Amino acid sequence: MSRNRSEVPEAKGALDKFKYEVANELGVPLKQGYNGDLTSYQNGSVGGYMVKKMIAEQEKLMAGK
């Protein structure tokens, strides 16, 4: 099983855009293509913050706000 597959393939573009927005907010110099020069911490912070924001948004939706 591929680790980089989306449950909803149609959302890939939106998730990519979201990833770059989060990286920009955090000051991580994420660019198109190869990013092997970034540290594990930098990459992990982008993914972790994406999850945190998605959970917060879903909680708002579930609470009816």
PDB file as gemmi writes it, atoms N, CA and C in Angstrom:
CRYST1    1.000    1.000    1.000  90.00  90.00  90.00 P 1                      
ATOM      1  N   MET A   1       0.848  -1.192   0.000  1.00  0.00           N  
ATOM      2  CA  MET A   1       0.000   0.000   0.000  1.00  0.00           C  
ATOM      3  C   MET A   1       0.887   1.246   0.000  1.00  0.00           C  
ATOM      4  N   SER A   2       0.580   2.158  -0.859  1.00  0.00           N  
ATOM      5  CA  SER A   2       1.328   3.403  -0.961  1.00  0.00           C  
ATOM      6  C   SER A   2       0.964   4.334   0.191  1.00  0.00           C  
ATOM      7  N   ARG A   3       1.955   4.966   0.757  1.00  0.00           N  
ATOM      8  CA  ARG A   3       1.711   5.895   1.861  1.00  0.00           C  
ATOM      9  C   ARG A   3       1.227   7.247   1.367  1.00  0.00           C  
ATOM     10  N   ASN A   4       1.429   7.551   0.095  1.00  0.00           N  
ATOM     11  CA  ASN A   4       1.087   8.867  -0.424  1.00  0.00           C  
ATOM     12  C   ASN A   4      -0.211   8.886  -1.210  1.00  0.00           C  
ATOM     13  N   ARG A   5      -1.082   7.930  -0.984  1.00  0.00           N  
ATOM     14  CA  ARG A   5      -2.338   7.926  -1.723  1.00  0.00           C  
ATOM     15  C   ARG A   5      -3.415   8.602  -0.885  1.00  0.00           C  
ATOM     16  N   SER A   6      -4.310   9.275  -1.565  1.00  0.00           N  
ATOM     17  CA  SER A   6      -5.402   9.958  -0.891  1.00  0.00           C  
ATOM     18  C   SER A   6      -6.625   9.056  -0.850  1.00  0.00           C  
ATOM     19  N   GLU A   7      -7.380   9.154   0.209  1.00  0.00           N  
ATOM     20  CA  GLU A   7      -8.647   8.434   0.290  1.00  0.00           C  
ATOM     21  C   GLU A   7      -9.626   8.980  -0.734  1.00  0.00           C  
ATOM     22  N   VAL A   8      -9.530  10.265  -1.004  1.00  0.00           N  
ATOM     23  CA  VAL A   8     -10.375  10.917  -2.011  1.00  0.00           C  
ATOM     24  C   VAL A   8      -9.430  11.533  -3.050  1.00  0.00           C  
ATOM     25  N   PRO A   9      -9.141  10.800  -4.122  1.00  0.00           N  
ATOM     26  CA  PRO A   9      -8.167  11.286  -5.114  1.00  0.00           C  
ATOM     27  C   PRO A   9      -8.477  12.671  -5.667  1.00  0.00           C  
ATOM     28  N   GLU A  10      -9.746  13.040  -5.735  1.00  0.00           N  
ATOM     29  CA  GLU A  10     -10.117  14.348  -6.256  1.00  0.00           C  
ATOM     30  C   GLU A  10      -9.638  15.486  -5.353  1.00  0.00           C  
ATOM     31  N   ALA A  11      -9.272  15.180  -4.125  1.00  0.00           N  
ATOM     32  CA  ALA A  11      -8.844  16.207  -3.174  1.00  0.00           C  
ATOM     33  C   ALA A  11      -7.341  16.471  -3.239  1.00  0.00           C  
ATOM     34  N   LYS A  12      -6.613  15.749  -4.062  1.00  0.00           N  
ATOM     35  CA  LYS A  12      -5.158  15.872  -4.095  1.00  0.00           C  
ATOM     36  C   LYS A  12      -4.693  17.307  -4.349  1.00  0.00           C  
ATOM     37  N   GLY A  13      -5.289  17.968  -5.302  1.00  0.00           N  
ATOM     38  CA  GLY A  13      -4.893  19.343  -5.604  1.00  0.00           C  
ATOM     39  C   GLY A  13      -5.111  20.281  -4.428  1.00  0.00           C  
ATOM     40  N   ALA A  14      -6.249  20.139  -3.771  1.00  0.00           N  
ATOM     41  CA  ALA A  14      -6.546  20.992  -2.620  1.00  0.00           C  
ATOM     42  C   ALA A  14      -5.593  20.707  -1.469  1.00  0.00           C  
ATOM     43  N   LEU A  15      -5.261  19.430  -1.272  1.00  0.00           N  
ATOM     44  CA  LEU A  15      -4.331  19.080  -0.198  1.00  0.00           C  
ATOM     45  C   LEU A  15      -2.927  19.601  -0.479  1.00  0.00           C  
ATOM     46  N   ASP A  16      -2.505  19.546  -1.733  1.00  0.00           N  
ATOM     47  CA  ASP A  16      -1.201  20.097  -2.090  1.00  0.00           C  
ATOM     48  C   ASP A  16      -1.162  21.598  -1.828  1.00  0.00           C  
ATOM     49  N   LYS A  17      -2.208  22.297  -2.232  1.00  0.00           N  
ATOM     50  CA  LYS A  17      -2.280  23.744  -1.997  1.00  0.00           C  
ATOM     51  C   LYS A  17      -2.236  24.037  -0.499  1.00  0.00           C  
ATOM     52  N   PHE A  18      -2.992  23.250   0.273  1.00  0.00           N  
ATOM     53  CA  PHE A  18      -3.035  23.408   1.725  1.00  0.00           C  
ATOM     54  C   PHE A  18      -1.647  23.180   2.323  1.00  0.00           C  
ATOM     55  N   LYS A  19      -0.922  22.179   1.820  1.00  0.00           N  
ATOM     56  CA  LYS A  19       0.420  21.865   2.314  1.00  0.00           C  
ATOM     57  C   LYS A  19       1.347  23.067   2.140  1.00  0.00           C  
ATOM     58  N   TYR A  20       1.301  23.702   0.972  1.00  0.00           N  
ATOM     59  CA  TYR A  20       2.172  24.853   0.726  1.00  0.00           C  
ATOM     60  C   TYR A  20       1.752  26.065   1.555  1.00  0.00           C  
ATOM     61  N   GLU A  21       0.462  26.240   1.784  1.00  0.00           N  
ATOM     62  CA  GLU A  21      -0.011  27.331   2.644  1.00  0.00           C  
ATOM     63  C   GLU A  21       0.497  27.141   4.068  1.00  0.00           C  
ATOM     64  N   VAL A  22       0.396  25.913   4.584  1.00  0.00           N  
ATOM     65  CA  VAL A  22       0.855  25.622   5.944  1.00  0.00           C  
ATOM     66  C   VAL A  22       2.366  25.812   6.041  1.00  0.00           C  
ATOM     67  N   ALA A  23       3.103  25.314   5.054  1.00  0.00           N  
ATOM     68  CA  ALA A  23       4.558  25.470   5.057  1.00  0.00           C  
ATOM     69  C   ALA A  23       4.928  26.948   5.090  1.00  0.00           C  
ATOM     70  N   ASN A  24       4.220  27.749   4.323  1.00  0.00           N  
ATOM     71  CA  ASN A  24       4.470  29.191   4.308  1.00  0.00           C  
ATOM     72  C   ASN A  24       4.187  29.810   5.676  1.00  0.00           C  
ATOM     73  N   GLU A  25       3.077  29.413   6.304  1.00  0.00           N  
ATOM     74  CA  GLU A  25       2.732  29.931   7.640  1.00  0.00           C  
ATOM     75  C   GLU A  25       3.826  29.601   8.650  1.00  0.00           C  
ATOM     76  N   LEU A  26       4.393  28.402   8.530  1.00  0.00           N  
ATOM     77  CA  LEU A  26       5.405  27.956   9.481  1.00  0.00           C  
ATOM     78  C   LEU A  26       6.820  28.415   9.125  1.00  0.00           C  
ATOM     79  N   GLY A  27       6.976  29.015   7.965  1.00  0.00           N  
ATOM     80  CA  GLY A  27       8.293  29.466   7.536  1.00  0.00           C  
ATOM     81  C   GLY A  27       9.177  28.343   7.025  1.00  0.00           C  
ATOM     82  N   VAL A  28       8.573  27.246   6.591  1.00  0.00           N  
ATOM     83  CA  VAL A  28       9.325  26.122   6.037  1.00  0.00           C  
ATOM     84  C   VAL A  28       9.469  26.357   4.535  1.00  0.00           C  
ATOM     85  N   PRO A  29      10.696  26.352   4.020  1.00  0.00           N  
ATOM     86  CA  PRO A  29      10.913  26.661   2.599  1.00  0.00           C  
ATOM     87  C   PRO A  29      10.583  25.484   1.677  1.00  0.00           C  
ATOM     88  N   LEU A  30       9.344  25.049   1.682  1.00  0.00           N  
ATOM     89  CA  LEU A  30       8.881  23.945   0.850  1.00  0.00           C  
ATOM     90  C   LEU A  30       8.720  24.436  -0.578  1.00  0.00           C  
ATOM     91  N   LYS A  31       9.207  23.639  -1.523  1.00  0.00           N  
ATOM     92  CA  LYS A  31       9.109  24.028  -2.923  1.00  0.00           C  
ATOM     93  C   LYS A  31       8.606  22.850  -3.741  1.00  0.00           C  
ATOM     94  N   GLN A  32       8.180  23.116  -4.967  1.00  0.00           N  
ATOM     95  CA  GLN A  32       7.743  22.059  -5.875  1.00  0.00           C  
ATOM     96  C   GLN A  32       8.927  21.148  -6.158  1.00  0.00           C  
ATOM     97  N   GLY A  33       8.674  19.855  -6.247  1.00  0.00           N  
ATOM     98  CA  GLY A  33       9.739  18.915  -6.582  1.00  0.00           C  
ATOM     99  C   GLY A  33      10.473  18.409  -5.355  1.00  0.00           C  
ATOM    100  N   TYR A  34      11.760  18.223  -5.503  1.00  0.00           N  
ATOM    101  CA  TYR A  34      12.601  17.617  -4.475  1.00  0.00           C  
ATOM    102  C   TYR A  34      12.780  18.542  -3.274  1.00  0.00           C  
ATOM    103  N   ASN A  35      12.555  18.000  -2.068  1.00  0.00           N  
ATOM    104  CA  ASN A  35      12.727  18.766  -0.837  1.00  0.00           C  
ATOM    105  C   ASN A  35      13.621  18.018   0.154  1.00  0.00           C  
ATOM    106  N   GLY A  36      14.571  17.247  -0.380  1.00  0.00           N  
ATOM    107  CA  GLY A  36      15.455  16.449   0.473  1.00  0.00           C  
ATOM    108  C   GLY A  36      16.392  17.271   1.331  1.00  0.00           C  
ATOM    109  N   ASP A  37      16.475  18.562   1.056  1.00  0.00           N  
ATOM    110  CA  ASP A  37      17.334  19.423   1.858  1.00  0.00           C  
ATOM    111  C   ASP A  37      16.656  19.864   3.159  1.00  0.00           C  
ATOM    112  N   LEU A  38      15.372  19.570   3.302  1.00  0.00           N  
ATOM    113  CA  LEU A  38      14.661  19.933   4.534  1.00  0.00           C  
ATOM    114  C   LEU A  38      14.877  18.857   5.594  1.00  0.00           C  
ATOM    115  N   THR A  39      14.825  19.266   6.838  1.00  0.00           N  
ATOM    116  CA  THR A  39      15.007  18.310   7.929  1.00  0.00           C  
ATOM    117  C   THR A  39      13.725  17.537   8.187  1.00  0.00           C  
ATOM    118  N   SER A  40      13.860  16.433   8.897  1.00  0.00           N  
ATOM    119  CA  SER A  40      12.689  15.646   9.297  1.00  0.00           C  
ATOM    120  C   SER A  40      11.758  16.499  10.143  1.00  0.00           C  
ATOM    121  N   TYR A  41      12.337  17.318  10.997  1.00  0.00           N  
ATOM    122  CA  TYR A  41      11.542  18.193  11.860  1.00  0.00           C  
ATOM    123  C   TYR A  41      10.694  19.154  11.030  1.00  0.00           C  
ATOM    124  N   GLN A  42      11.299  19.761  10.007  1.00  0.00           N  
ATOM    125  CA  GLN A  42      10.561  20.706   9.163  1.00  0.00           C  
ATOM    126  C   GLN A  42       9.415  20.000   8.444  1.00  0.00           C  
ATOM    127  N   ASN A  43       9.709  18.865   7.833  1.00  0.00           N  
ATOM    128  CA  ASN A  43       8.668  18.133   7.120  1.00  0.00           C  
ATOM    129  C   ASN A  43       7.571  17.664   8.070  1.00  0.00           C  
ATOM    130  N   GLY A  44       7.968  17.173   9.232  1.00  0.00           N  
ATOM    131  CA  GLY A  44       6.993  16.698  10.210  1.00  0.00           C  
ATOM    132  C   GLY A  44       6.120  17.814  10.752  1.00  0.00           C  
ATOM    133  N   SER A  45       6.706  18.991  10.903  1.00  0.00           N  
ATOM    134  CA  SER A  45       5.918  20.110  11.428  1.00  0.00           C  
ATOM    135  C   SER A  45       4.825  20.510  10.443  1.00  0.00           C  
ATOM    136  N   VAL A  46       5.111  20.440   9.149  1.00  0.00           N  
ATOM    137  CA  VAL A  46       4.103  20.776   8.136  1.00  0.00           C  
ATOM    138  C   VAL A  46       2.961  19.764   8.213  1.00  0.00           C  
ATOM    139  N   GLY A  47       3.290  18.477   8.181  1.00  0.00           N  
ATOM    140  CA  GLY A  47       2.259  17.445   8.243  1.00  0.00           C  
ATOM    141  C   GLY A  47       1.460  17.498   9.528  1.00  0.00           C  
ATOM    142  N   GLY A  48       2.148  17.693  10.640  1.00  0.00           N  
ATOM    143  CA  GLY A  48       1.462  17.747  11.932  1.00  0.00           C  
ATOM    144  C   GLY A  48       0.512  18.924  12.037  1.00  0.00           C  
ATOM    145  N   TYR A  49       0.954  20.075  11.540  1.00  0.00           N  
ATOM    146  CA  TYR A  49       0.103  21.260  11.609  1.00  0.00           C  
ATOM    147  C   TYR A  49      -1.089  21.138  10.665  1.00  0.00           C  
ATOM    148  N   MET A  50      -0.879  20.462   9.518  1.00  0.00           N  
ATOM    149  CA  MET A  50      -1.997  20.220   8.606  1.00  0.00           C  
ATOM    150  C   MET A  50      -3.072  19.395   9.308  1.00  0.00           C  
ATOM    151  N   VAL A  51      -2.647  18.336   9.988  1.00  0.00           N  
ATOM    152  CA  VAL A  51      -3.602  17.481  10.698  1.00  0.00           C  
ATOM    153  C   VAL A  51      -4.310  18.268  11.792  1.00  0.00           C  
ATOM    154  N   LYS A  52      -3.558  19.065  12.538  1.00  0.00           N  
ATOM    155  CA  LYS A  52      -4.145  19.869  13.612  1.00  0.00           C  
ATOM    156  C   LYS A  52      -5.229  20.805  13.066  1.00  0.00           C  
ATOM    157  N   LYS A  53      -4.949  21.472  11.947  1.00  0.00           N  
ATOM    158  CA  LYS A  53      -5.922  22.392  11.353  1.00  0.00           C  
ATOM    159  C   LYS A  53      -7.140  21.651  10.800  1.00  0.00           C  
ATOM    160  N   MET A  54      -6.918  20.475  10.189  1.00  0.00           N  
ATOM    161  CA  MET A  54      -8.043  19.707   9.651  1.00  0.00           C  
ATOM    162  C   MET A  54      -8.946  19.202  10.772  1.00  0.00           C  
ATOM    163  N   ILE A  55      -8.352  18.767  11.874  1.00  0.00           N  
ATOM    164  CA  ILE A  55      -9.156  18.299  13.012  1.00  0.00           C  
ATOM    165  C   ILE A  55      -9.955  19.453  13.602  1.00  0.00           C  
ATOM    166  N   ALA A  56      -9.332  20.608  13.753  1.00  0.00           N  
ATOM    167  CA  ALA A  56     -10.037  21.772  14.304  1.00  0.00           C  
ATOM    168  C   ALA A  56     -11.219  22.156  13.421  1.00  0.00           C  
ATOM    169  N   GLU A  57     -11.029  22.119  12.104  1.00  0.00           N  
ATOM    170  CA  GLU A  57     -12.114  22.461  11.189  1.00  0.00           C  
ATOM    171  C   GLU A  57     -13.248  21.445  11.278  1.00  0.00           C  
ATOM    172  N   GLN A  58     -12.886  20.179  11.361  1.00  0.00           N  
ATOM    173  CA  GLN A  58     -13.913  19.139  11.463  1.00  0.00           C  
ATOM    174  C   GLN A  58     -14.682  19.256  12.785  1.00  0.00           C  
ATOM    175  N   GLU A  59     -13.985  19.589  13.862  1.00  0.00           N  
ATOM    176  CA  GLU A  59     -14.658  19.781  15.153  1.00  0.00           C  
ATOM    177  C   GLU A  59     -15.664  20.921  15.079  1.00  0.00           C  
ATOM    178  N   LYS A  60     -15.293  22.002  14.381  1.00  0.00           N  
ATOM    179  CA  LYS A  60     -16.226  23.121  14.199  1.00  0.00           C  
ATOM    180  C   LYS A  60     -17.460  22.666  13.438  1.00  0.00           C  
ATOM    181  N   LEU A  61     -17.259  21.893  12.374  1.00  0.00           N  
ATOM    182  CA  LEU A  61     -18.375  21.418  11.580  1.00  0.00           C  
ATOM    183  C   LEU A  61     -19.287  20.497  12.417  1.00  0.00           C  
ATOM    184  N   MET A  62     -18.684  19.654  13.211  1.00  0.00           N  
ATOM    185  CA  MET A  62     -19.458  18.716  14.037  1.00  0.00           C  
ATOM    186  C   MET A  62     -20.231  19.444  15.135  1.00  0.00           C  
ATOM    187  N   ALA A  63     -19.679  20.574  15.589  1.00  0.00           N  
ATOM    188  CA  ALA A  63     -20.348  21.358  16.629  1.00  0.00           C  
ATOM    189  C   ALA A  63     -21.411  22.275  16.030  1.00  0.00           C  
ATOM    190  N   GLY A  64     -21.488  22.342  14.713  1.00  0.00           N  
ATOM    191  CA  GLY A  64     -22.490  23.169  14.063  1.00  0.00           C  
ATOM    192  C   GLY A  64     -22.108  24.612  13.959  1.00  0.00           C  
ATOM    193  N   LYS A  65     -20.810  24.916  14.006  1.00  0.00           N  
ATOM    194  CA  LYS A  65     -20.356  26.317  13.924  1.00  0.00           C  
ATOM    195  C   LYS A  65     -19.810  26.605  12.563  1.00  0.00           C  
TER     196      LYS A  65                                                      
END                                                                             
